Amino acid sequence: MPSPSQTFQAYLSVLIALCQGTNPDVRELQGRFLTVQQWFQQQILPLATDSHPALQPLITEMNRTLRLVAMDVAFLQTARQPITRQQRQRQMLTKLAQIETFATSIQQALDGQKSPEPSGQGFDQASSND
């Protein structure tokens, strides 16, 4: 049975694939994003408890970045110019990659492989992309 983090990453992969399309269906994208966001709130967010205190910073950053993606999805819906849509898509992909990195770090921490630190995209880099 896959862990919550692995299932979250599977949902996230579908969302990333949708976002990478040339002209994504914004309604489908929004629906998939809502699924990812709900799964995060129900399965990942509760991991930031006293039983996993080391995960708190990763989950907090993940939550913050998900909220930023929600804004990008909303702005993508209202974008009329192709250049604006492309810009929003790029921004979403960058943030989704950061979320994917956080999810991988959480999974590794839960598996006991290494300390929970995001690899690749760091907290400072995630903040500078806003």
N, C-alpha and C positions, 0 to 999 in steps of 0.2 A: 504494500500500500504506500503510495507516495506521501511524503511529508507535506505539511501546508506550504512550505517554501517552494518545494518542487512543483506543486500544483499551481501556485501563484506564478512561477516562472513560465509554466506552460501557457497560462492565460496571457501573460505578458508577451510571449513570443508571437501569439496570434495577433495581438494588438500592434506589435512592431511590424509584422508582415503587412498588415492592412495599411499602416501609415507610410510604408515604403512605396506603395503603389503610386503611379503617375497621377491619377485622379481618384482618390479614395472616396468611397461612399460615406459621407459625413455622418449620416444617421447610423449606419452600421458601426462606424468608428466610435460614435458616442455610446452606442449600446454595449460594445465590447469594453470600452473604457469603464462604464458603470459596473460591469461584471468584475473587472479587475479591482476597482475601488471597493466594491462590496466584499470581495474575497479578502482583500487586505484588512478591512475593518473587522471582519468576523474571525479570520484565522491567524493573521500575522500580528496585528496590533495587540492582541492579548498576550503575545509572547514577551512583551515588555513589562513583565511583572517582577516581583521579588525573586522568582525562581530563575530568571534570566536577566540579571541587572546589566550585564555587559552588552546586551543587545539594544538597550535603551537608545544610545546615540544613533545607531543605524536605523532603527525603526522610526525615530523622530525625523531624521533626514529623509527617509523614504516617504513618510507621510507628507512632509513639506513639499517634496518634489511632485508627489501625486496631485496635490492641490494646484500646483503650477501647471501641470499637464491638463487638469480640468479646465483651467482658464484658456489654455491653448486650443483645446477642443471647441470651447465656446467661440473663441475668436475665429477659428477655422470655419465654423458654421456661417459666420457673418461676412467672411472675406469674399469680395467680388472679383478682385483682380487676380489673375493667375500668379503673379509675382508674390503677392501677399500670401496666397495659399501655400506656395512653395516655401516661403520663409517660415510660416507657422509649422509646416510639416517638418522642416529641418530642426526647428526648436523642439518640437515634440520628440523627434527621434533622439536628440541629444539627451533630453530628460529621461526618456524611457531607457536609454542605455545606462544612465546613472542608476535608475531604479533596479535594473537588472543586475548591476554590480553589487548594489546593496543586498539584493535577494540572495546572490551567490555567497556573499560574506556571511549572511545570516545562516544559510544552509551549512556552510563550513563550520560555523561556530556550534550549531546544533549537533553536527556530526562529530565534534571534538577534534577537527583536523588542524585548526589553528586559531589564533586569537581573532575576534571579530573586527577586522579593519577592512574598509573597502579597498579593493585593488583597482588599479586603472584610474577611474574618475574619483578624485578625492573630494572631501567636504569643501575645501577652499575653491576648487575648480567648479563644483556644483553651484556654489553661491555666486561665482562671478558670471555665470551664464544667464542670470535672471534679468 
